Amino acid sequence: MAQYKNISASGTTHTTLIAKANKLDGGRLGGIKKITVANSSSTIEPIIILFLDDGTNEYTFARTSIPVGATLVLEDNLSFDISRYDLKITTYHASGTVNVTVII
């Protein structure tokens, strides 16, 4: 089942999308097939960073800006061990409010 997360914030925002030990699909692996990050801001082009965090180290797998009205789609090699990692996103823009929707 898909998970939806709306993020609306100014400056730098850190959000946990999937917390450690949260079971997806009844298994140990984060059985993710696709992640979409849509920029619904009318004038802001945020920088987003998607990464895995084990509490000590962060492993970034996407860092990009998303143009107004565009959607980033990731659908390759996304599964991970949810007993070891949180899936997190950082959004950033120097001024104004970032509005993004994440669907996993």
C-alpha positions in Angstrom: 0.0 0.0 0.0 1.3 3.4 -0.9 2.4 5.9 1.7 1.8 9.7 1.2 3.7 12.5 2.9 3.1 16.2 2.3 5.9 18.5 3.3 5.3 22.2 3.6 8.0 24.2 5.4 10.4 27.1 5.1 14.2 26.8 5.1 15.7 23.3 5.8 13.4 20.5 6.8 14.3 16.9 7.8 11.5 14.3 7.5 11.6 10.6 8.3 9.6 8.8 5.6 10.0 5.3 6.9 11.3 4.7 10.4 13.6 1.7 11.4 11.8 -1.5 12.2 8.6 -0.4 10.5 7.5 -3.5 8.6 6.5 -3.0 5.0 4.8 -5.9 3.2 5.4 -8.1 6.2 9.1 -8.5 5.5 12.5 -7.3 6.7 13.3 -5.4 3.5 11.8 -2.0 2.7 10.0 -3.4 -0.3 9.9 -0.1 -2.2 9.2 -0.2 -5.9 8.9 3.5 -6.6 9.4 6.9 -4.9 7.9 10.0 -6.4 8.6 13.5 -5.1 6.4 16.2 -6.7 7.1 19.9 -6.4 3.7 21.6 -5.9 5.2 25.0 -5.1 4.1 27.8 -7.5 7.5 29.6 -7.5 10.0 27.6 -5.4 12.5 25.2 -6.8 13.6 23.2 -3.7 16.7 21.1 -3.3 15.8 17.6 -2.0 18.1 14.9 -0.6 16.8 11.4 -0.1 19.0 9.2 2.1 19.2 6.2 4.4 20.3 6.8 8.0 21.6 4.1 10.4 22.0 6.5 13.3 25.7 6.9 12.7 26.1 7.3 8.9 23.9 8.7 6.1 23.9 7.2 2.6 22.5 9.7 0.0 21.0 8.2 -3.1 19.3 11.3 -4.6 20.3 14.9 -4.4 18.6 17.3 -6.9 16.5 20.3 -7.4 12.9 19.9 -8.6 11.5 22.5 -11.0 8.1 24.0 -10.3 5.4 21.6 -11.4 7.8 18.7 -11.9 8.0 15.2 -10.3 11.1 13.2 -9.6 10.5 9.5 -10.1 12.9 6.9 -8.6 12.2 3.2 -9.4 15.5 1.2 -9.4 17.4 -0.5 -6.5 15.2 1.1 -3.8 14.8 -1.9 -1.3 16.7 -1.7 2.0 16.8 -3.4 5.4 14.3 -1.5 7.5 15.7 -3.1 10.7 18.9 -1.1 10.1 17.9 2.2 8.3 15.5 5.1 8.3 14.5 6.5 5.0 14.6 10.2 5.2 14.3 13.3 3.1 15.7 16.8 3.5 14.1 19.7 1.7 15.8 23.1 1.3 15.2 26.5 -0.1 16.7 29.8 1.1 13.4 31.7 1.1 9.7 30.9 0.8 7.8 27.8 1.6 8.7 24.5 0.0 5.6 22.3 -0.9 6.4 18.8 -1.9 4.4 15.5 -1.9 6.3 12.2 -1.5 4.6 9.0 -2.5 6.2 5.6 -1.7 
